[in-house]
């Protein structure tokens, strides 16, 4: 299995372990497999047995083997077993699935150490990084950006690991108090929190600017944990398969997924699973008021917003107006035309956006199965309250976006297949919104008791790539890992 960049017209192949440590391609593109591995009924039958007998970790190992040919199979099995363990994950199934009602299910992705779905990929990424760095005798300085959950998931996955530092950019004042406490409360010597004067898209732009400086990246061994890193998506493919197997009894049955969507990484993994042959009916893009992706799937127009136009909402992890992983889907949508993708995302996006023709839009909806919808603050409150009263289930605001849009799309488009709503986080991370919706704050799980009391460790910096580079350089010179 080799990988190519979405912007490389020469399609120069790279190995998995090389792109694992590199993250963004040198040309600014994102890596994808040269072709997607295929699964069939026989594969799914075997995986049903694997999941039943070996659990989530065993299933994950089998999926990883399809994408990784430069790590021995037995090592992949050990890596997956270390990544997905109980009680590090609070449920023995790692990703349980429960039936909500109305043909809707919830895929519980928030049982990990930071109560967010990002743990599903980050715990795997931490193991892969540490394994490969030890094998090469190298170190890595991870640079990432977070709108809420990626940062804490990455830091909890990397804290204390040999050979790794983490520099995480956050939009100052844009995360919930709980999210800030999770990150800024860590005082591990290999963790560096940076509060940037801007919104998430500004943080993401700084990450790309630093990563695009080839000399700085090479000199300081800069890597990525954001979903621009292919290994994140590879790990996320596993829970689509897990949820499918738990909802269905026969391999021919189809299942849809409703996915709260900000950076398009979560649902891009579903797109790849569908291209592999997993019987997915519809992939439902659920946005909040920052509805750039909903607009695209309805009109064919992709118009990223400026920082000033990006709304601050009660589902803050989705307050994103330039979805990095969307490039991966458009690469497939345009028959993997790297020159065209480079023009669209390297030029047109900077000029305000682009539009695709009717045939491409129809293909996005029909051939690739995408539908979409948007949710407002009022919708979130109403959905949280209704689900709590009707089913005695409490969901966070992002998952409420997914449920609200799933209900709307089900009616609007007549979706008859079961819909799995992928959970984003536990309600405790968004206590203020939960209290507004149901009148009381959610219970704090025992494993998070006292988290709000920890001393904060964070560096305030301007929205400037040069300032971030200077801070990284100074921090590397003053610490050992």
MOHUMO-V147287 format. One record per residue. N is the residue number from 0. RES is the residue in three letters. PSI is psi in radians with two decimals (none if undefined). D_FIRST is the distance of its C-alpha to the first C-alpha in Angstrom with 1 decimal. Layout:
n:N res:RES psi:PSI d_first:D_FIRST
n:N res:RES psi:PSI d_first:D_FIRST
This chain:
n:0 res:UNK psi:2.11 d_first:0.0
n:1 res:UNK psi:2.86 d_first:3.8
n:2 res:UNK psi:2.57 d_first:6.9
n:3 res:UNK psi:2.73 d_first:10.3
n:4 res:UNK psi:2.54 d_first:13.8
n:5 res:UNK psi:-0.21 d_first:16.1
n:6 res:UNK psi:0.08 d_first:18.7
n:7 res:UNK psi:1.84 d_first:17.2
n:8 res:UNK psi:-0.35 d_first:18.7
n:9 res:UNK psi:-0.18 d_first:17.1
n:10 res:UNK psi:0.84 d_first:13.5
n:11 res:UNK psi:2.18 d_first:12.8
n:12 res:UNK psi:2.57 d_first:9.2
n:13 res:UNK psi:2.67 d_first:9.0
n:14 res:UNK psi:2.85 d_first:7.3
n:15 res:UNK psi:-0.83 d_first:7.7
n:16 res:UNK psi:-0.46 d_first:11.0
n:17 res:UNK psi:-0.76 d_first:12.3
n:18 res:UNK psi:-0.39 d_first:12.1
n:19 res:UNK psi:-0.80 d_first:13.4
n:20 res:UNK psi:-0.37 d_first:16.5
n:21 res:UNK psi:-0.61 d_first:16.9
n:22 res:UNK psi:-1.83 d_first:16.9
n:23 res:UNK psi:2.45 d_first:18.2
n:24 res:UNK psi:2.67 d_first:16.9
n:25 res:UNK psi:-0.50 d_first:19.7
n:26 res:UNK psi:0.09 d_first:20.7
n:27 res:UNK psi:-0.06 d_first:21.3
n:28 res:UNK psi:-3.14 d_first:18.5
n:29 res:UNK psi:2.55 d_first:16.0
n:30 res:UNK psi:2.50 d_first:12.3
n:31 res:UNK psi:2.73 d_first:10.3
n:32 res:UNK psi:2.58 d_first:6.9
n:33 res:UNK psi:-0.66 d_first:7.4
n:34 res:UNK psi:2.67 d_first:8.3
n:35 res:UNK psi:2.36 d_first:9.1
n:36 res:UNK psi:2.65 d_first:8.8
n:37 res:UNK psi:2.48 d_first:12.4
n:38 res:UNK psi:2.61 d_first:15.1
n:39 res:UNK psi:-3.00 d_first:18.6
n:40 res:UNK psi:-0.66 d_first:21.9
n:41 res:UNK psi:-0.69 d_first:21.2
n:42 res:UNK psi:-0.83 d_first:18.3
n:43 res:UNK psi:-0.65 d_first:20.7
n:44 res:UNK psi:-0.76 d_first:23.5
n:45 res:UNK psi:-0.68 d_first:21.6
n:46 res:UNK psi:-0.52 d_first:20.7
n:47 res:UNK psi:-0.75 d_first:24.3
n:48 res:UNK psi:-0.70 d_first:25.3
n:49 res:UNK psi:-0.80 d_first:22.8
n:50 res:UNK psi:-0.72 d_first:24.2
n:51 res:UNK psi:-0.65 d_first:27.7
n:52 res:UNK psi:-0.65 d_first:27.6
n:53 res:UNK psi:-0.18 d_first:25.3
n:54 res:UNK psi:-2.98 d_first:25.4
n:55 res:UNK psi:-0.73 d_first:23.2
n:56 res:UNK psi:-0.70 d_first:21.5
n:57 res:UNK psi:-0.71 d_first:20.5
n:58 res:UNK psi:-0.78 d_first:19.1
n:59 res:UNK psi:-0.73 d_first:17.1
n:60 res:UNK psi:-0.72 d_first:15.6
n:61 res:UNK psi:-0.66 d_first:14.6
n:62 res:UNK psi:-0.75 d_first:12.9
n:63 res:UNK psi:-0.63 d_first:11.1
n:64 res:UNK psi:-0.44 d_first:9.8
n:65 res:UNK psi:-0.44 d_first:7.9
n:66 res:UNK psi:-0.26 d_first:6.0
n:67 res:UNK psi:2.05 d_first:6.5
n:68 res:UNK psi:0.11 d_first:6.2
n:69 res:UNK psi:0.32 d_first:8.7
n:70 res:UNK psi:2.27 d_first:11.4
n:71 res:UNK psi:2.55 d_first:13.3
n:72 res:UNK psi:-0.71 d_first:13.8
n:73 res:UNK psi:-0.54 d_first:17.4
n:74 res:UNK psi:-0.67 d_first:17.0
n:75 res:UNK psi:-0.70 d_first:14.9
n:76 res:UNK psi:-0.71 d_first:17.8
n:77 res:UNK psi:-0.67 d_first:20.4
n:78 res:UNK psi:-0.83 d_first:18.9
n:79 res:UNK psi:-0.68 d_first:19.0
n:80 res:UNK psi:-0.63 d_first:22.5
n:81 res:UNK psi:-0.59 d_first:23.8
n:82 res:UNK psi:-0.72 d_first:22.6
n:83 res:UNK psi:1.52 d_first:24.2
n:84 res:UNK psi:2.72 d_first:27.6
n:85 res:UNK psi:2.28 d_first:31.1
n:86 res:UNK psi:0.23 d_first:33.4
n:87 res:UNK psi:-0.74 d_first:31.1
n:88 res:UNK psi:2.36 d_first:30.3
n:89 res:UNK psi:-0.14 d_first:33.7
n:90 res:UNK psi:2.40 d_first:32.9
n:91 res:UNK psi:-0.48 d_first:31.8
n:92 res:UNK psi:-0.13 d_first:29.5
n:93 res:UNK psi:-0.99 d_first:27.7
n:94 res:UNK psi:1.48 d_first:27.4
n:95 res:UNK psi:2.77 d_first:30.5
n:96 res:UNK psi:2.30 d_first:31.2
n:97 res:UNK psi:2.58 d_first:34.9
n:98 res:UNK psi:2.27 d_first:36.7
n:99 res:UNK psi:-0.90 d_first:38.7
n:100 res:UNK psi:2.92 d_first:40.6
n:101 res:UNK psi:0.40 d_first:40.8
n:102 res:UNK psi:0.21 d_first:37.5
n:103 res:UNK psi:2.52 d_first:35.8
n:104 res:UNK psi:2.82 d_first:33.8
n:105 res:UNK psi:2.19 d_first:32.7
n:106 res:UNK psi:1.92 d_first:29.3
n:107 res:UNK psi:1.69 d_first:30.5
n:108 res:UNK psi:0.11 d_first:27.9
n:109 res:UNK psi:0.55 d_first:30.5
n:110 res:UNK psi:0.01 d_first:31.2
n:111 res:UNK psi:-3.09 d_first:29.5
n:112 res:UNK psi:-0.34 d_first:31.5
n:113 res:UNK psi:0.17 d_first:32.1
n:114 res:UNK psi:0.60 d_first:32.7
n:115 res:UNK psi:2.67 d_first:30.1
n:116 res:UNK psi:-0.36 d_first:26.9
n:117 res:UNK psi:-0.42 d_first:25.1
n:118 res:UNK psi:-0.51 d_first:25.4
n:119 res:UNK psi:-0.68 d_first:22.8
n:120 res:UNK psi:-0.66 d_first:20.0
n:121 res:UNK psi:-0.68 d_first:22.0
n:122 res:UNK psi:-0.64 d_first:22.7
n:123 res:UNK psi:-0.74 d_first:19.0
n:124 res:UNK psi:-0.71 d_first:18.5
n:125 res:UNK psi:-0.76 d_first:21.5
n:126 res:UNK psi:-0.73 d_first:20.3
n:127 res:UNK psi:-0.79 d_first:16.9
n:128 res:UNK psi:-0.91 d_first:18.8
n:129 res:UNK psi:-0.69 d_first:21.5
n:130 res:UNK psi:-0.90 d_first:19.2
n:131 res:UNK psi:-0.62 d_first:17.3
n:132 res:UNK psi:-0.71 d_first:20.5
n:133 res:UNK psi:-0.68 d_first:22.4
n:134 res:UNK psi:-0.58 d_first:19.9
n:135 res:UNK psi:-0.21 d_first:20.4
n:136 res:UNK psi:0.67 d_first:24.0
n:137 res:UNK psi:2.97 d_first:23.7
n:138 res:UNK psi:2.90 d_first:25.0
n:139 res:UNK psi:2.40 d_first:23.9
n:140 res:UNK psi:1.87 d_first:26.1
n:141 res:UNK psi:2.26 d_first:24.8
n:142 res:UNK psi:2.18 d_first:26.3
n:143 res:UNK psi:2.99 d_first:26.3
n:144 res:UNK psi:2.56 d_first:28.6
n:145 res:UNK psi:2.51 d_first:29.9
n:146 res:UNK psi:0.06 d_first:32.2
n:147 res:UNK psi:-1.01 d_first:33.0
n:148 res:UNK psi:-0.51 d_first:30.5
n:149 res:UNK psi:-0.75 d_first:27.4
n:150 res:UNK psi:-0.89 d_first:29.5
n:151 res:UNK psi:-0.68 d_first:31.0
n:152 res:UNK psi:-0.74 d_first:27.9
n:153 res:UNK psi:-0.77 d_first:26.2
n:154 res:UNK psi:-0.68 d_first:29.3
n:155 res:UNK psi:-0.50 d_first:29.8
n:156 res:UNK psi:-0.46 d_first:26.2
n:157 res:UNK psi:-0.26 d_first:26.6
n:158 res:UNK psi:2.32 d_first:30.3
n:159 res:UNK psi:-0.02 d_first:31.3
n:160 res:UNK psi:2.46 d_first:27.9
n:161 res:UNK psi:2.32 d_first:28.1
n:162 res:UNK psi:0.16 d_first:26.9
n:163 res:UNK psi:2.30 d_first:26.4
n:164 res:UNK psi:2.66 d_first:28.8
n:165 res:UNK psi:2.19 d_first:28.6
n:166 res:UNK psi:1.95 d_first:30.3
n:167 res:UNK psi:2.13 d_first:30.6
n:168 res:UNK psi:2.31 d_first:32.4
n:169 res:UNK psi:2.58 d_first:34.4
n:170 res:UNK psi:2.07 d_first:36.8
n:171 res:UNK psi:2.20 d_first:40.3
n:172 res:UNK psi:0.16 d_first:42.2
n:173 res:UNK psi:-0.03 d_first:39.6
n:174 res:UNK psi:2.81 d_first:38.4
n:175 res:UNK psi:2.78 d_first:40.4
n:176 res:UNK psi:-0.68 d_first:42.5
n:177 res:UNK psi:-0.77 d_first:40.4
n:178 res:UNK psi:-0.75 d_first:37.2
n:179 res:UNK psi:-0.75 d_first:38.9
n:180 res:UNK psi:-0.70 d_first:40.3
n:181 res:UNK psi:-0.74 d_first:36.9
n:182 res:UNK psi:-0.98 d_first:35.6
n:183 res:UNK psi:-0.25 d_first:38.7
n:184 res:UNK psi:-0.19 d_first:40.1
n:185 res:UNK psi:2.38 d_first:37.6
n:186 res:UNK psi:0.40 d_first:39.0
n:187 res:UNK psi:2.43 d_first:36.2
n:188 res:UNK psi:-0.26 d_first:36.3
n:189 res:UNK psi:0.17 d_first:32.6
n:190 res:UNK psi:2.22 d_first:32.9
n:191 res:UNK psi:1.98 d_first:34.3
n:192 res:UNK psi:2.35 d_first:35.3
n:193 res:UNK psi:2.11 d_first:36.2
n:194 res:UNK psi:1.96 d_first:38.3
n:195 res:UNK psi:2.49 d_first:37.9
n:196 res:UNK psi:1.47 d_first:40.7
n:197 res:UNK psi:-2.90 d_first:39.0
n:198 res:UNK psi:3.12 d_first:36.8
n:199 res:UNK psi:-0.74 d_first:33.2
n:200 res:UNK psi:-0.59 d_first:32.1
n:201 res:UNK psi:-0.76 d_first:34.0
n:202 res:UNK psi:-0.78 d_first:32.1
n:203 res:UNK psi:-0.68 d_first:28.8
n:204 res:UNK psi:-0.68 d_first:30.0
n:205 res:UNK psi:-0.74 d_first:31.0
n:206 res:UNK psi:-0.79 d_first:27.6
n:207 res:UNK psi:-0.68 d_first:26.0
n:208 res:UNK psi:-0.77 d_first:28.9
n:209 res:UNK psi:-0.76 d_first:28.4
n:210 res:UNK psi:-0.43 d_first:24.7
n:211 res:UNK psi:-0.20 d_first:25.3
n:212 res:UNK psi:1.64 d_first:27.6
n:213 res:UNK psi:-0.70 d_first:25.4
n:214 res:UNK psi:-0.81 d_first:28.1
n:215 res:UNK psi:-0.74 d_first:29.0
n:216 res:UNK psi:-0.77 d_first:25.4
n:217 res:UNK psi:-0.75 d_first:24.8
n:218 res:UNK psi:-0.65 d_first:28.3
n:219 res:UNK psi:0.17 d_first:28.1
n:220 res:UNK psi:1.03 d_first:24.5
n:221 res:UNK psi:2.24 d_first:24.1
n:222 res:UNK psi:3.10 d_first:21.2
n:223 res:UNK psi:2.50 d_first:20.9
n:224 res:UNK psi:-0.15 d_first:21.2
n:225 res:UNK psi:2.93 d_first:22.0
n:226 res:UNK psi:0.08 d_first:19.8
n:227 res:UNK psi:-0.36 d_first:18.6
n:228 res:UNK psi:2.10 d_first:16.2
n:229 res:UNK psi:-0.62 d_first:13.0
n:230 res:UNK psi:-0.52 d_first:13.3
n:231 res:UNK psi:-0.88 d_first:16.6
n:232 res:UNK psi:-0.68 d_first:15.4
n:233 res:UNK psi:-0.77 d_first:12.8
n:234 res:UNK psi:-0.59 d_first:15.8
n:235 res:UNK psi:-0.43 d_first:18.0
n:236 res:UNK psi:-0.57 d_first:16.3
n:237 res:UNK psi:-0.74 d_first:17.6
n:238 res:UNK psi:-0.36 d_first:21.2
n:239 res:UNK psi:-0.76 d_first:21.1
n:240 res:UNK psi:-0.77 d_first:20.2
n:241 res:UNK psi:-0.86 d_first:22.8
n:242 res:UNK psi:-0.73 d_first:25.4
n:243 res:UNK psi:-0.84 d_first:24.8
n:244 res:UNK psi:-0.55 d_first:25.3
n:245 res:UNK psi:-0.41 d_first:28.4
n:246 res:UNK psi:-0.52 d_first:30.0
n:247 res:UNK psi:2.82 d_first:29.6
n:248 res:UNK psi:-0.32 d_first:30.9
n:249 res:UNK psi:2.55 d_first:29.4
n:250 res:UNK psi:-0.37 d_first:25.9
n:251 res:UNK psi:-0.26 d_first:27.4
n:252 res:UNK psi:2.57 d_first:28.9
n:253 res:UNK psi:2.60 d_first:27.7
n:254 res:UNK psi:2.49 d_first:27.8
n:255 res:UNK psi:2.81 d_first:28.1
n:256 res:UNK psi:2.32 d_first:27.3
n:257 res:UNK psi:2.17 d_first:29.5
n:258 res:UNK psi:2.01 d_first:28.0
n:259 res:UNK psi:2.22 d_first:30.1
n:260 res:UNK psi:2.22 d_first:28.4
n:261 res:UNK psi:-1.14 d_first:28.7
n:262 res:UNK psi:0.08 d_first:25.6
n:263 res:UNK psi:0.18 d_first:23.6
n:264 res:UNK psi:-0.79 d_first:20.9
n:265 res:UNK psi:-0.87 d_first:22.1
n:266 res:UNK psi:-0.39 d_first:22.3
n:267 res:UNK psi:-0.61 d_first:19.2
n:268 res:UNK psi:-0.65 d_first:17.3
n:269 res:UNK psi:-0.68 d_first:19.6
n:270 res:UNK psi:-0.77 d_first:18.7
n:271 res:UNK psi:-0.71 d_first:15.0
n:272 res:UNK psi:-0.70 d_first:16.2
n:273 res:UNK psi:-0.72 d_first:18.5
n:274 res:UNK psi:-0.48 d_first:16.0
n:275 res:UNK psi:-0.36 d_first:14.0
n:276 res:UNK psi:0.03 d_first:17.4
n:277 res:UNK psi:2.27 d_first:19.3
n:278 res:UNK psi:1.26 d_first:22.9
n:279 res:UNK psi:2.24 d_first:23.8
n:280 res:UNK psi:-1.23 d_first:26.9
n:281 res:UNK psi:2.50 d_first:27.5
n:282 res:UNK psi:1.95 d_first:25.9
n:283 res:UNK psi:2.01 d_first:29.1
n:284 res:UNK psi:1.99 d_first:29.0
n:285 res:UNK psi:1.99 d_first:31.9
n:286 res:UNK psi:2.97 d_first:33.3
n:287 res:UNK psi:-2.57 d_first:36.4
n:288 res:UNK psi:-0.38 d_first:38.9
n:289 res:UNK psi:1.41 d_first:36.2
n:290 res:UNK psi:0.59 d_first:35.2
n:291 res:UNK psi:-0.76 d_first:33.2
n:292 res:UNK psi:-0.65 d_first:30.4
n:293 res:UNK psi:-0.73 d_first:33.0
n:294 res:UNK psi:-0.72 d_first:34.7
n:295 res:UNK psi:-0.86 d_first:31.6
n:296 res:UNK psi:-0.24 d_first:30.9
n:297 res:UNK psi:-0.59 d_first:34.6
n:298 res:UNK psi:-0.34 d_first:35.4
n:299 res:UNK psi:0.04 d_first:32.4
n:300 res:UNK psi:2.17 d_first:33.6
n:301 res:UNK psi:1.90 d_first:31.5
n:302 res:UNK psi:1.49 d_first:34.1
n:303 res:UNK psi:2.52 d_first:33.2
n:304 res:UNK psi:2.81 d_first:36.3
n:305 res:UNK psi:2.99 d_first:37.8
n:306 res:UNK psi:-0.73 d_first:38.3
n:307 res:UNK psi:-0.47 d_first:41.9
n:308 res:UNK psi:-0.10 d_first:40.9
n:309 res:UNK psi:2.06 d_first:38.5
n:310 res:UNK psi:2.49 d_first:40.4
n:311 res:UNK psi:2.05 d_first:40.8
n:312 res:UNK psi:3.09 d_first:40.5
n:313 res:UNK psi:0.05 d_first:40.8
n:314 res:UNK psi:1.26 d_first:37.1
n:315 res:UNK psi:-0.42 d_first:36.2
n:316 res:UNK psi:-0.21 d_first:32.5
n:317 res:UNK psi:0.20 d_first:32.3
n:318 res:UNK psi:1.19 d_first:34.5
n:319 res:UNK psi:2.34 d_first:31.9
n:320 res:UNK psi:-0.05 d_first:32.5
n:321 res:UNK psi:1.70 d_first:29.4
n:322 res:UNK psi:1.87 d_first:26.3
n:323 res:UNK psi:-0.81 d_first:23.3
n:324 res:UNK psi:-0.18 d_first:20.6
n:325 res:UNK psi:-0.51 d_first:22.5
n:326 res:UNK psi:-0.64 d_first:20.8
n:327 res:UNK psi:-0.75 d_first:17.5
n:328 res:UNK psi:-0.75 d_first:19.4
n:329 res:UNK psi:-0.59 d_first:21.4
n:330 res:UNK psi:-0.80 d_first:18.4
n:331 res:UNK psi:-0.72 d_first:17.6
n:332 res:UNK psi:-0.62 d_first:21.4
n:333 res:UNK psi:0.54 d_first:22.0
n:334 res:UNK psi:0.64 d_first:19.4
n:335 res:UNK psi:0.69 d_first:17.1
n:336 res:UNK psi:1.66 d_first:20.0
n:337 res:UNK psi:-0.62 d_first:19.2
n:338 res:UNK psi:-0.77 d_first:22.8
n:339 res:UNK psi:-0.71 d_first:24.4
n:340 res:UNK psi:-0.73 d_first:22.4
n:341 res:UNK psi:-0.68 d_first:23.4
n:342 res:UNK psi:-0.77 d_first:26.9
n:343 res:UNK psi:-0.88 d_first:27.1
n:344 res:UNK psi:-0.36 d_first:25.8
n:345 res:UNK psi:-0.38 d_first:26.8
n:346 res:UNK psi:-1.02 d_first:30.2
n:347 res:UNK psi:-0.70 d_first:31.4
n:348 res:UNK psi:-0.68 d_first:30.7
n:349 res:UNK psi:-0.45 d_first:32.8
n:350 res:UNK psi:-0.05 d_first:35.5
n:351 res:UNK psi:-0.21 d_first:35.7
n:352 res:UNK psi:-2.95 d_first:32.9
n:353 res:UNK psi:2.94 d_first:32.1
n:354 res:UNK psi:2.60 d_first:32.5
n:355 res:UNK psi:2.78 d_first:30.5
n:356 res:UNK psi:3.02 d_first:32.4
n:357 res:UNK psi:-0.67 d_first:33.5
n:358 res:UNK psi:-0.75 d_first:30.9
n:359 res:UNK psi:-0.69 d_first:28.0
n:360 res:UNK psi:-0.74 d_first:29.9
n:361 res:UNK psi:-0.68 d_first:30.5
n:362 res:UNK psi:-0.70 d_first:26.8
n:363 res:UNK psi:-0.66 d_first:26.0
n:364 res:UNK psi:-0.70 d_first:28.6
n:365 res:UNK psi:-1.05 d_first:28.2
n:366 res:UNK psi:-0.68 d_first:24.8
n:367 res:UNK psi:-0.11 d_first:23.1
n:368 res:UNK psi:0.23 d_first:25.9
n:369 res:UNK psi:2.40 d_first:27.0
n:370 res:UNK psi:2.93 d_first:30.6
n:371 res:UNK psi:2.91 d_first:32.1
n:372 res:UNK psi:2.93 d_first:35.3
n:373 res:UNK psi:2.80 d_first:36.9
n:374 res:UNK psi:2.63 d_first:39.1
n:375 res:UNK psi:3.03 d_first:42.0
n:376 res:UNK psi:-0.76 d_first:43.6
n:377 res:UNK psi:-0.68 d_first:46.2
n:378 res:UNK psi:-0.75 d_first:43.6
n:379 res:UNK psi:-0.83 d_first:41.9
n:380 res:UNK psi:-0.78 d_first:45.2
n:381 res:UNK psi:-0.70 d_first:46.3
n:382 res:UNK psi:-0.78 d_first:43.0
n:383 res:UNK psi:-0.81 d_first:43.1
n:384 res:UNK psi:-0.80 d_first:46.8
n:385 res:UNK psi:-0.81 d_first:46.4
n:386 res:UNK psi:-0.65 d_first:43.5
n:387 res:UNK psi:-0.78 d_first:45.4
n:388 res:UNK psi:-0.69 d_first:48.6
n:389 res:UNK psi:-0.64 d_first:47.3
n:390 res:UNK psi:-0.01 d_first:44.7
n:391 res:UNK psi:0.70 d_first:45.6
n:392 res:UNK psi:2.31 d_first:42.1
n:393 res:UNK psi:2.19 d_first:41.7
n:394 res:UNK psi:2.73 d_first:38.7
n:395 res:UNK psi:2.95 d_first:37.8
n:396 res:UNK psi:-0.61 d_first:38.3
n:397 res:UNK psi:-0.79 d_first:34.7
n:398 res:UNK psi:-0.58 d_first:34.3
n:399 res:UNK psi:-0.68 d_first:37.6
n:400 res:UNK psi:-0.80 d_first:36.2
n:401 res:UNK psi:-0.73 d_first:33.6
n:402 res:UNK psi:-0.76 d_first:36.3
n:403 res:UNK psi:-0.83 d_first:38.7
n:404 res:UNK psi:-0.65 d_first:36.2
n:405 res:UNK psi:-0.78 d_first:35.1
n:406 res:UNK psi:-0.76 d_first:38.7
n:407 res:UNK psi:-0.77 d_first:39.5
n:408 res:UNK psi:-0.66 d_first:36.5
n:409 res:UNK psi:-0.75 d_first:37.3
n:410 res:UNK psi:-0.78 d_first:40.8
n:411 res:UNK psi:-0.70 d_first:40.1
n:412 res:UNK psi:0.05 d_first:37.4
n:413 res:UNK psi:0.71 d_first:38.4
n:414 res:UNK psi:2.08 d_first:35.2
n:415 res:UNK psi:-0.30 d_first:35.9
n:416 res:UNK psi:2.70 d_first:32.8
n:417 res:UNK psi:2.50 d_first:32.8
n:418 res:UNK psi:2.10 d_first:31.7
n:419 res:UNK psi:2.05 d_first:30.0
n:420 res:UNK psi:2.06 d_first:31.0
n:421 res:UNK psi:2.13 d_first:28.6
n:422 res:UNK psi:2.48 d_first:30.8
n:423 res:UNK psi:-0.76 d_first:30.4
n:424 res:UNK psi:2.92 d_first:32.8
n:425 res:UNK psi:2.62 d_first:35.9
n:426 res:UNK psi:-0.49 d_first:39.3
n:427 res:UNK psi:-0.42 d_first:40.6
n:428 res:UNK psi:-0.18 d_first:38.6
n:429 res:UNK psi:0.94 d_first:40.7
n:430 res:UNK psi:-0.70 d_first:44.1
n:431 res:UNK psi:-0.78 d_first:46.2
n:432 res:UNK psi:-0.68 d_first:44.6
n:433 res:UNK psi:-0.77 d_first:44.9
n:434 res:UNK psi:-0.67 d_first:48.5
n:435 res:UNK psi:-0.58 d_first:49.2
n:436 res:UNK psi:-0.74 d_first:47.8
n:437 res:UNK psi:-0.06 d_first:49.4
n:438 res:UNK psi:-0.18 d_first:52.1
n:439 res:UNK psi:2.67 d_first:50.8
n:440 res:UNK psi:2.66 d_first:48.0
n:441 res:UNK psi:2.71 d_first:45.2
n:442 res:UNK psi:2.57 d_first:45.5
n:443 res:UNK psi:2.06 d_first:43.7
n:444 res:UNK psi:2.56 d_first:41.5
n:445 res:UNK psi:-0.59 d_first:42.9
n:446 res:UNK psi:-0.18 d_first:39.8
n:447 res:UNK psi:0.19 d_first:40.5
n:448 res:UNK psi:2.30 d_first:44.3
n:449 res:UNK psi:0.05 d_first:45.6
n:450 res:UNK psi:-0.52 d_first:42.5
n:451 res:UNK psi:-0.17 d_first:44.7
n:452 res:UNK psi:-0.16 d_first:47.0
n:453 res:UNK psi:2.61 d_first:44.8
n:454 res:UNK psi:2.52 d_first:45.5
n:455 res:UNK psi:2.44 d_first:43.3
n:456 res:UNK psi:1.79 d_first:41.2
n:457 res:UNK psi:2.55 d_first:40.1
n:458 res:UNK psi:2.17 d_first:40.5
n:459 res:UNK psi:2.26 d_first:41.7
n:460 res:UNK psi:2.70 d_first:40.5
n:461 res:UNK psi:2.88 d_first:41.1
n:462 res:UNK psi:1.36 d_first:38.5
n:463 res:UNK psi:2.12 d_first:37.6
n:464 res:UNK psi:-0.61 d_first:34.4
n:465 res:UNK psi:-0.71 d_first:36.7
n:466 res:UNK psi:-0.67 d_first:38.4
n:467 res:UNK psi:-0.73 d_first:35.1
n:468 res:UNK psi:-0.79 d_first:34.0
n:469 res:UNK psi:-0.72 d_first:37.3
n:470 res:UNK psi:-0.73 d_first:37.1
n:471 res:UNK psi:-0.80 d_first:33.7
n:472 res:UNK psi:-0.81 d_first:35.0
n:473 res:UNK psi:-0.69 d_first:38.1
n:474 res:UNK psi:-0.68 d_first:36.5
n:475 res:UNK psi:-0.70 d_first:34.0
n:476 res:UNK psi:-0.35 d_first:37.0
n:477 res:UNK psi:-0.02 d_first:39.0
n:478 res:UNK psi:2.67 d_first:36.7
n:479 res:UNK psi:2.57 d_first:34.7
n:480 res:UNK psi:none d_first:31.7
